[in-house]
Amino acid sequence: MESQSMIAHQDLDAIMGTTTRIPRLLSAKGFPEWKYRIEKYIKMKDFNIWRSILRGPIRITSTLEHGTVIDKQIENYTDDDFERVEEQDKALATLTMSLSSEIAQGFREYTSEKALWEALIEVYEGNEDMKQRRQHMLRQKFNMFNYVLGETLENQLQRFITLTTEMSSACVMVTRSEINKKLLNSLPKSWDMNVSMIKKTKYLNHLSLSETMAIIKACDLDDKQREINHVNSYSSANLGIQNNNTAFSSFTTH
């Protein structure tokens, strides 16, 4: 069981990345998260590599006496020229190594870092029509978001975080008030009193999603603590009755 958990954790690290492991793109579905993480990873490792991806390859040239510009022969490269080439090669290698072998095979025609990056975006994010369709789909998912019978509060909150993250990546604009109200209104009916209290006492248009979730979790902890107190109070009362009955029985026996 422990080895299975370790393998699952390693697989997650391979996808999400760590400070020492590059995030991996394994499927089209994971592209938005990969795009976000690969940018952060590359900037952390070497911002010049990220700049090279956005800028594209630089032509290394020489200028002849009469002003004609030609490509410089490699034997005439300076140390600075070699550094530029090395930076560009690193950028292309970094992007390529972040792709699964199945995905990388479909992009081998792209020999520059900028061309590869733009091709990935075009394939997985699509044109403007596809982007608008995705935005519409996510907006519908947001409008229909609700509690699923039997799920835990933690699972519901995680689903909502995933959805709002996808919406942000797809540039779906939603106000803080809309997000907070949608989450509160989607909680189970047993939360009606807490939801009413939160709406009356908090400025929903000022709260971030994380702040709203913290309030919800605090309410959940309070409710659980009251349940524990109720159970303990009930148990103590029953114990007191049992002790009185035992004492009375002992008294009448004697």
RAMO-V861428 format. One record per backbone hydrogen bond with DSSP energy under -1.0 kcal/mol. NH is the residue of the N-H (numbers start at 0). CO is the residue of the C=O. If there is no record, write none. Layout:
BEGIN
nh->NH co->CO
nh->NH co->CO
END
This chain:
BEGIN
nh->4 co->0
nh->5 co->1
nh->6 co->2
nh->7 co->3
nh->8 co->4
nh->9 co->5
nh->10 co->6
nh->11 co->7
nh->12 co->8
nh->13 co->9
nh->14 co->10
nh->15 co->11
nh->16 co->12
nh->17 co->20
nh->24 co->97
nh->30 co->27
nh->33 co->29
nh->34 co->30
nh->35 co->31
nh->36 co->32
nh->37 co->33
nh->38 co->34
nh->39 co->35
nh->40 co->36
nh->41 co->37
nh->42 co->38
nh->43 co->39
nh->44 co->40
nh->45 co->41
nh->48 co->45
nh->49 co->45
nh->50 co->46
nh->51 co->47
nh->52 co->48
nh->53 co->49
nh->54 co->50
nh->55 co->51
nh->61 co->69
nh->63 co->67
nh->66 co->63
nh->69 co->61
nh->71 co->59
nh->75 co->72
nh->76 co->73
nh->81 co->77
nh->82 co->78
nh->83 co->79
nh->84 co->80
nh->85 co->81
nh->86 co->82
nh->87 co->83
nh->88 co->84
nh->89 co->85
nh->90 co->86
nh->91 co->87
nh->92 co->88
nh->93 co->89
nh->94 co->90
nh->95 co->91
nh->96 co->92
nh->98 co->95
nh->99 co->24
nh->103 co->99
nh->104 co->100
nh->105 co->102
nh->106 co->103
nh->109 co->106
nh->115 co->111
nh->116 co->112
nh->117 co->113
nh->118 co->114
nh->119 co->115
nh->120 co->116
nh->121 co->117
nh->122 co->118
nh->123 co->119
nh->124 co->120
nh->130 co->126
nh->131 co->127
nh->132 co->128
nh->133 co->129
nh->134 co->130
nh->135 co->131
nh->136 co->132
nh->137 co->133
nh->138 co->134
nh->139 co->135
nh->140 co->136
nh->141 co->137
nh->142 co->138
nh->143 co->139
nh->150 co->147
nh->155 co->151
nh->156 co->152
nh->157 co->153
nh->158 co->154
nh->159 co->155
nh->160 co->156
nh->161 co->157
nh->162 co->158
nh->163 co->159
nh->164 co->160
nh->165 co->161
nh->166 co->162
nh->167 co->163
nh->168 co->164
nh->169 co->165
nh->170 co->167
nh->171 co->166
nh->178 co->174
nh->179 co->175
nh->180 co->176
nh->181 co->177
nh->182 co->178
nh->183 co->179
nh->184 co->180
nh->186 co->183
nh->190 co->187
nh->191 co->188
nh->194 co->190
nh->195 co->191
nh->196 co->192
nh->197 co->193
nh->198 co->194
nh->199 co->195
nh->200 co->196
nh->201 co->197
nh->203 co->201
nh->205 co->202
nh->206 co->202
nh->211 co->207
nh->212 co->208
nh->213 co->209
nh->214 co->210
nh->215 co->211
nh->216 co->212
nh->217 co->213
nh->218 co->214
nh->219 co->215
nh->220 co->216
nh->221 co->217
nh->222 co->218
nh->223 co->219
nh->224 co->220
nh->225 co->221
nh->226 co->222
nh->227 co->223
nh->228 co->224
nh->229 co->225
nh->230 co->226
nh->231 co->227
nh->232 co->228
nh->233 co->229
nh->234 co->230
nh->235 co->231
nh->236 co->232
nh->237 co->233
nh->238 co->234
nh->239 co->235
nh->240 co->236
nh->241 co->237
nh->242 co->238
nh->243 co->239
nh->244 co->240
nh->245 co->241
nh->246 co->242
nh->247 co->243
nh->248 co->244
nh->249 co->245
nh->250 co->246
nh->251 co->247
nh->252 co->248
nh->253 co->249
END
